């Protein structure tokens, strides 16, 4: 029997999982642990520059470019907001 075995199966990552991973890496240097999907990322400790880095990482991960009119603070205030933005573009 060819193909991957059940032992090779990996859980499929959802867009939210992928975005949460990007944000968690950005927050790790701040000593912030777990965050919820609706936590405000600025309140959690991300600076404007770090949010730009999150935005760039999300663009790279999902192979998309955010249109200029979508580059507003509300679209990057939480994992949920970023997830909704990505969903609107794919």
Secondary structure, 3 states (H helix, E strand, C coil): CCCCCHHHCCCCCCHHHHHHHHHHHHHHCCCCCCCCCCCCHHHHCCCHHHHHHHHHHHHHHHCCCCCHHHCCHHHHCCHHHHHHHHHHHC
